[in-house]
Amino acid sequence: MLTVTALAKHCNVSRTTVLYYERAGLLQPAQRADNGYRYYGDKEIKRLESILSYRSFGIPVEDIAPLLDSQCEQSQQQLLTDQFNALESEIQRLRKQQSAIVATLNQPSLLTSGMLTKEKWTALLAASGMSEEDMTNWHIQFEKMEPQAHQQFLESLGIDTDEIERIRQLS
């Protein structure tokens, strides 16, 4: 029998993760001592390994319980198919973002000549398949990784100081 800490170490996760899965109703200790200590056996170790496996596929925690509690291969297959399709959509969305960046990098004069305005940049990103949310995420990542370069980029688009400040605060 393993304690919470020993189980976490055995499965290479944090103690907090094990307790989170317990609160989510996915994992229960095999027994609880009078002092409140939780103990996990082989069955619980296998269950935690299954949880971690599903999580590694990106399956949301709330979707895992039915997979663990049923022996129905069809529901497992359907959930994995749905997750695969969701990942494929995300990959396509990211490829569109890549294309927009590559198009811009292939014409570096656009970034320095003043020819690229906010409207043109937004249209370029939209044409590459980016939504408003995608564009916001792009700004957030740019601000996080290179705040000074983000500032310079926004200035190069001819955006006024107040709007630049607003964009950077949202990022």
N, C-alpha and C positions, 0 to 999 in steps of 0.2 A: 504494500500500500504506500502511496506517495502523498505527501502534503501538497498544498497549493504551490508552494515555492519549488518543491522537487518536481512536480508535474510540469510547471512552467519551464524549468530548466531542461527537463527531459525532452520537451517538445520545442525548445528554443523560442519561447515567447515570454512575454512579461507576466508577472503575477497578476497585474491589472487586467490583462487580456483574459486570463482564465476566469477571474471574478466577473468580468463583463459578460462572458458567455454564460455564466451561471445566472446572472441577473436577466439575461435575454431568454432564459429558459432552455438553452441548448445543452447545458452540461450540469449535471448534479453530482455531488460527491457520493461515493458508495456508502459512506458512513460519516457521522459527525460525532466527535468525542464530546464528553461532558464539558470540556474546556472550550468548546466551539471550533476546534480544529477540524478541518475537512480532510478526508482521506479518499484517495482515488485508486481504483484497481485497474486491471487490464482492460476491462470493458470500457471504462471512462477514458483511458488513454487512447484506445482505438477510436472512440467517439470524438475526442478532441482532434485527433489526427484527421478524421473525416471533415470536421468543421474547418480546419486549417486548409485542407485540400480544396474544399468548395470556395473558401475565401480567396485562395490563390488564383482561382478562375474568375474572381471578381463578382461572385454571387453575393448579393446583399444578405446581411445577417438575417433579416426578417424572412427571407426565402429559404433558409437552410433547414429549419425545423421539419417541414414536410418531407424533405429529402432524407433526413436522418430517421424519421419515425415510420416511414413507409418502405416497403420492399418493392415498391412499384418502379420498375425500370423505365416505364413509359414517362412518368412524371419527371424523373431524373433526366431522361433524354430530352424532353421538351424544354426543361429549364436550361439545360446546357446549350441547346440549340438557340433558344432566345438570347442567352448571354453571348453566344458566338455572334449572332446577328447584330446585337447592340455594339459589340466590340468592332465588328466590321464597319458599321456606320460611323463610329468614332474615328476609325482609321481613315475612312474616306474623307471625313471632315478635316482631319489633320493634314491629309495630303493636299487638299484644296488650299489650306493655309500655307503649306510649303510652296505650292505653285506660285502663290501671290508673292511670297518673299523672294523666290528665285527670279521671278519676272522683274522685280524691283532691283535685285542685285545685278541682274544682267544689263541694267540701264542705270548705273550709279549716278549718272549726271542728273537723273530725276530728283535725287535726294539733295543735291547741292546747288542746282541751278535755279531753284525757286519755281521751276515749272510744275512741280508737284504740289498741288494745293490740298487742303483738308478734304474738299469735295472730291477731287480726283483720287486721293488715297482711299477714301471711304468707298468710292465707286469701284476701285480696283479690288479691294478686299471683298466687297459684296459680290462682284462678278466672279471671284474665285470660290464663292460658296460660303463665305463667312457670314454668320448672323450678327446681330447687335451684341448678343451675349458673347460670341466668339471674339468680337473686336474688343469688348471690355476685358475679357480674359487676356487678350494679347497685350493690352496696355498694362494690366496688372503684372504680367510676367516681365515685360520690358522695364517697368518701374522697379520691380524687385531686383532684377539682375543688373541693370545699368541705369540708375536714376539720372545721372548727368547726361548720358547719351539720349535718354528718353526726353529730357528737357530740350536738348538741342534739336532732336528730331521734330518735336512739336513746334518749336520756333521756326524750323525750316519750312513747315507747311503754311506759315503765315498766320498762325492762330494767335489771337490777342492774349495778353498776359493773364487776364482774369479767367479766360476759358482754359488756358494751360494749367493754371493753378487748380481749377475745378477738376480737370481730367486727372491730374496727379494726385489730388486728395481722394478721388474715387478709386484710384489704383492703389 
